Amino acid sequence: MSKIVNAQGSPDAQLLSFDDFNNAQLACVDIESVIAATIYLENATNFLEESELRDRVCSVVSLYNVVNKTGLTPELLIGSGVEGLTDDVGKPDLWAFDEVMLDAPEKNFLVPELQKLVNAFQYNRDNVWPKQINLSFDDGGALDSLYEHLWLFEKYNATITYFVSHLALIDEQRVLEIEAQGHEIGHHGALHKHAAIYSKEHGVDKWLEDDILGQLADMKALGLNVTTFAYPFGARTKETDEALLKHFTHVRRFAAWGGLEYRNQRSDLAIMTGYSIDSHTINLERIFKAMDTLRGGETLYLGTHAIGNYTSPWHITTENLEAVISYAASKDIQFCKMAECQNFKKASE
């Protein structure tokens, strides 16, 4: 066994034979998997003592023998010595694992090759992919205040997403002008129904018919490019999520309780959470902290309603909105329309 222990990080690992592993009583290694064990040992960067190395070699062999990549798990890769697959608190980093799965071979999994994929992900996140922010505004009633503040977005070259409800009752020309100025128009329910309650009482299909599909057709008939949806009240179910993804590329949930912790999210998600910056929840210090901790490929999704001073809490003041936008701009954070936030990889090419 000493010969195997001493082969860690050494080209001598390639001289090890099946007999060497057999004599060391490493029964997990067979004729076919010797290559996986020797390649791991040659490329090892952390020296392990005998007992731990025995477990590691068997994990490496188990990884190599997985039938296809659908059988891979983060735990299996971590146990085989692939580094960079845990987050700051030691839990599996599922995004890193998903990135590995995109380019992993279909079989014969070797630790150094998988490590290269993890390293590429970490490099892109730290050096290549942009940090992003999405600002969204909800409700037909927000239209006039949004239109009157287009100057603010132009001032900072910021793009936003406007989620429209009650299309039949608002100025369609203003909606078209907002999109024409480079912003995104999304869907927020024709009648602003509570999806979870309405679909439970009437069924998902009836909810789609009454609150979604008619207005979606009307929006497209106007020439609007509508591919995103935001839940009224943030209310949703698994079934409504699944139904919406047949008609939209992105679906936004909403968090609006007191004491919000603003959380950055990976930008490749089809369903994400927008965090309220309405007057009763906004906390600029926490928002700035979230921006400061953005990593490449992540987006901070912030949502509100009307802009200005209102009796209702569902608004953001012009001063607070400009504070959010100007801080993001000062940090070189890219503004993305929700339909385009997912394109962060293309933006870096």
Phi, psi and omega in degrees: 000333181297327179297322180287318179301315184287347181278354181297125179072018184234143174300341179298343179300329181289347179272351180290142181245173176302322180298324179298318179288323179294316179294333178276004179061039172261078185293343179293339182268121176248182184304317184288328187264003177304322182299322180295318181293317183289322178294320177299311183299318181297325185262004182297136179250344178247123181281125180250145174287167190306310186297318180288325180293324177302313180296320182295315180300318180292325175294319179299318179293318178300319178298313181300325186273359177301135189297313176208172191289347174293344179270000179283148174224156176302320182298322180294318179292317180297317179295339180268004175097007176286123186262160178084017182251017175236153180272192186294339180254012174087005178272155178304133177274099187292330177294315177301318179296317180299322178294321176299317182297331180298322187243003180293149176293172182278340179199178179055066187275120180251135184304312182300324180291319177292325178297323178299322180292320177295316180298322179295319177299312181297320179296314180298319182294324184272336190229342190243305187290142182285157169268136190229157173223137174243126175254126179232150183230133187248153167090143176299327181293347179274352190303307186297317180294325178293315179300320182286349179249016178300331178301326182292318179292322179295324181303322183251010181054043182257136173256150183225171175242127178249115180267113189266131167240163177053048183305322184295344185255000185240173184283101183297327181296322178293323177298316179297322180293324178297315178295322181296336179272013172099006180263171184253140174251124177243179185255137181226022178093127179298322184245004178059046182282152173281104190302319183294316181287313185295319180289330176291321182282326188239349183098152182296320181297319179292321176299314177301315182297315187279325191245346189241299196290322180297311180293324179300316178296320180294321180295317179292325178296330176287346183100007178284141178264092188253114180230000185234154182222142174238130180291128167301135181066001186071012187276130184203169172223169177301321182292320178290326174303309183298321180293318182294324183291353172279346184237344183226150178276334183224139179231128182252125169274182184211133178243123187220027180272164180294151178072028182303138166259115182284123187243133174282147183232150175299142191275358183264014182273141176277334177239123182225172179248128172266134182259130186296136169240029174291165190300330184272354181236340190299137176220099186299323181299317179290325178295315179297323178298317178298317178298320180296334183258004176302139173245162179304138180086001179253155177230139171260115181263118180239134183231146177208196185232244181287159179249127179135199179251120183225161175290319178295144179287349186275067178202168172230138178289155177302320182297315180292322179297316179294326177298318179295312183294315183293325179293317178299317180296323181293337180264007181059034175276133183277135174276132179231138169290147188303322180294342184250352181302330182288347184273023185298331179289319179294324181297337183266355183283000000 
